Amino acid sequence: MLTSNPFSSSRYTAFSPKSSEEFSSASRSVKPGLIASGIVSAWTWAATLVSIILNTEGCVKTCIQLQSSAVAYKYGISGPWWYGAGATIQVLLFAMLAAKLKLNAPYAHTWLEIVGTRWGKTAHLIFMFFGLATNIIVSSMLILGGSATVTDLTGMDTLAACFLIPLGVVIYVIVGGMRSTLLCDYTHTTVLFAIILTFVFTVYTTSPKIGSTRRMHELLTAAAGASPVPGNAHGSYLTMRSKDGLIFGVINIIGNFATVFQDQAYWQRAIASRPETTVKAYLLGGLAWFAIPFTFATTLGLSAVALRGDPDMRPLSAADVSAGLPAAAAAAALMGQAGAAALLVLLFLAVTSATSAELIAVSSLLTYDVFKKYIKPNATDSQLLQVGHYMVGLYGLVMALAGLIFFYIGVSMGWLYTFMGVILGSGVVPIALCITWSKANKWGCIIASIAGFFAGLLAWLVTTSTLYAGVINVTTTGENFPMLAGNLASIGVGGIIATVTSLIWPDDFNFDITRAINNPSATNPNPVKSEEMKQEGKTEAEDFERKEEIRESEEAASPSVIDSTIATEEQEELDPVKLKSAFRFAAWSSLGLLLVLIILIPLPLFFAQTIYGSGGVASDRSRNHKGYFRKRKWKICTAIYFTSLGTDITVFVTMENPQFYTV
């Protein structure tokens, strides 16, 4: 089914993945609904869902990890909020970068092309390290999670699954390129919303074990009485006053800034989108994605707590909770084998979708920032397309090998998830400044990224040694406070140095230079032929080969009527006035939503030490506020929000692309 999507694209649209531009960037013509569904699907990467851990006997144990549901199980309702909000604001803020990308470098293929053009080779290579490190870490989690899912679903050997998962995805990415990836993302997103809605209505309406929000409240209250949550107000699961939940939220925010701002997969979607609707796509995608972990965790994560002691709910050890098994156990207890199977299908779709995003992203980096930049600057379109195909296959193999390495090492993916910000956070601010601010200082930003990297590692290790009497191992380094210190030091030092040096010694960069990157109107339409005129004395074989290259270059430089129409529309949408207006809209919208999601809603509730009741809310001072934030209203609002956003994206894409549904 996935491989058939490219053929549908060729059959029902004017696009065919036989050019490098269509293969890597979908001809920069994708509409907002499809981009938004691609963002939702790509950000629902199974590294946050599935994992492997090392058990106490030292052998590797494969298991499902539902990170969002695991934090709900540990911290109560604060966990889903901090998980969802802490990973949503990055996508919302990325809308500003997407608008600046279309304004300052509308024809770039990768964000590294912009860095290299503006700051030169040294910066290009340094930030390539951060970019590829991000892709490798994310890809390792995907393969480990996917292999765990396939093993649990089919009994397949985990080592075999590590290679077979990327193999299937590599095939449809090579066949269809970027557009195929987005179409598959839409399919995955639709199924994902349907499965989560099934869990929601089962838990809160039809299940004989829970069946209502009032019954859920009673069970959670009883669970808190039997086993209070450390650091939560009155030990309750029904409070936003959670010390560890807040710490997790900070770590989550910093780490996800690194993975979004430095992952080519998110830049790729901005590049592929139409300039006029880029901002709308990212805002819609971010808001829709927030509904997924928040709804899923408040359903299955809290159900796992509520069903403690139920005959069908298997007991969960501390290792099981650390491994993220609460959601899987709750799904099986509520729906039997059907629940477990639905959960595994959900996870498998998340793995394949995010894997395809990483494959096409790294393929673009290796094609344009390695092959074209350093190996063959005058490569023809067909050569770039061929290298792009090869790089997809190569990175599929690298993903499998990286997954195997982590499988044998036995490092927890939960550990790696919180560690990402320590080594990657220092590049976030310099990269954002490079794309958006003409005064960003070149050497200040380069030094900031390196200094922040080492500051993060130093703070992480020193904090671990200080708090745990000099004991530094996987367990102690993975605790909340060492990870918090490392994350804050990395992004803080990098951001401060980059900003201060740019204010003291500002550059005065002209973005017309980056606007010329790959600009058809600013390049020689036939560079091969121009070069050929300068050369003499070729052998007959060399001359024949040169003529073939000239022919291919002329074909690539001769746009079809459809391409010309698209180019004309694109030029109209690249109006600087419109793009600056879009940036202002993105800034106000994303910063406003950040204020609401991170400050205005959670922090007042945290400091008020509010505990949700079935008919009202009680605080530490025993005050009742009847009708204020009932647990029932909380869940009903969550379900309505989730359903409306899921429906909007599904219908939006259908309305945008009727050619896929009519013959």
C-alpha positions, 0 to 999 in steps of 0.5 A: 500500500505504501509503495503504491502512493508514488504511483498514485501521485504520478497518475493523479497529479502533474508530479513525478519523482524523476527529478532531484527537485521533486524527489527531495522537496516535492517541487516546493508545492505541497499544500498546508494540510498535507504538510501539517499531517506530515508534521504530526506523523513525523513528530510522533516518532516512536523514540518517544513511544518504544524502547529497550532497557537493560534488566537487572541481570545484565541482559537486554530486554525488549519492551514497549515504552510509551513515554507520554503514558509512562510520565502520566503513570509516574506524575499524574495529569501533569505528566501528559501536559508537560510532555505534550506542551513541552514538545509542541512549542518547538513546532509552533516556534518553527513556523517563524523559521519556516517563514524566514526560510521562504523569505531569506533562502526560498530555493535552498534544499537544506538548512546547512546550505544556508549555514555554509553560504553565510558562514563558510566551510568551518561553520558548515562542517561544525553544524553538519556534526550537530545535524547528523548527530541529531538524525543518528540519535533519532534514527537509533531510537526509531529502529530500536522501538520499531524492532521491539514492536515487530518482535512483540507483534510477530515474534520476529528476531529483534536483530532481523527486525532492525534490518527489515524495518528500514528495508521496507521504508527505503523501498517506498522512499526511493520510489516516491521521494518526498511526496510519497513520504508525505502521502504515507504520513497522511495515511498514518496520521488518519489511522493514528487518530482513529486508534487513539479515539477508540481507546478514549471512548473505550476507557471513558464510555464503554469499559466495564472497568472504568466507563466514566470520568467519575469512576476514573476519579474515584479509582485515581483517588484510591490509588493515591491513598494507597500509594502517594506520588512523591513530590505531588500535592497530597500525593495525588495524581489529580494535580499539576503540582508535581515537582518531578513533573515540572523538572521533566517538562524543562528537560523535555522542552530543551531536548526537543528544541534540539531535535526540531531545530537541527533535524533536516526532516522539519526543514524539509517540510518547510522547504516542500511547502508552498510559501503562502501557506507554510506558517499555517501548516506548522501552526496547524501541525503543532496544535494537532500534535499536542492532542496526541500525547496529551489525550493518549497519556490521560487515557492509557497512562491514567488507566494503568494507575486506576486499574491497579489490583484489577485481575486483568491488569498485570502487576507492574514492577519498578522496571516495568514502569521505567520501561514504559509498560503501563500503557501496554498493560492498560490496553491489554487489560481494557480490550484484551488481545485487540487492545494490545494489537491496536497499540502495536499497530499504532507504534509500528505506523509511528516507526515507519512514518518517522523513519521515512522522514529521517531517510529523505532528510539525511539523503538530502544532507548527504546529496547537497551538503556533501556530494554536490558541495565537496565532491561534484559541484557541477553535478547534473540533475540525474546525477543528484537524483541517483546519489539521492537514491543511493544515500537513502539506501546507505542511510537505511543500512546506517540506521540498522547498524546504529540500532544494533549498536544500541541494542547490544550496549543496552542504553535505555532510550528513555535515558537517550531521550533526556540526554539529547539536549545535553549534546545537541542543545548548544546549536539551537540558538546559533542556527535560529540566528543564522536563518533569521538575523542579519547581525548574527556574528559568525565566530560568536555563533560557532564558538557558542555551539562548541562551548555549549556542547562542552558546558553541557557535558561538564555540568551533567557529569559534575552534577552527577558526581556531586549528588551521587558521591562520585558514582558516575554510571548509566543509572546516576547520569540518567537521573532528573537533576544531572540531566536538567543541569546538562540540558540547561548548561548546553542551551544556555551557554550556547544561546548566551554566547551567540546572542551577546557576541552578536550584539557587541560585534554585529555582522551586517549580512545581506540575505540576497546572498542566500536568496541566490542559492539554487535560484533559477533566475540567478544561475546559468541555465546550462553550466555544463555547456558553458564549461564544455566550450572552454575545453578542447582535445577530448577523446571521442568517448569523453566527447560522447559522455560530455554530450550526454551530460549537456543533453541531460542539463538542457532537459533539466533546464527546459521546464514544462508548461506545468513547471512554468505555471508552478514557478510563476505561482511560486514567484507570486507567493514569494512576495517579501511583503507577504512573507514578512506579514506571515512571519509577524503572524507566526511570531504573534501566534507561536509566542502567544501559544507558548505563553499559554501552554508553558506559563499561563495554564500550568504554572498558576495551577502548580503554585496553587497546589490545585487538586481536581475533584469530581465536583470541584477543586480543593487546594492546600488551604481546603478551599472549594471552587465548585464547577472549576476545572472538574475532572470531567470537564478536563477530559471532555475538553481533551476529547473534543479538542482531539477529535476536532483537530484529527477531523480537521487534518483528515478533511483538510487534506481531502479537500486540498487534493480531490484528485486522489479521490476522484477518477 
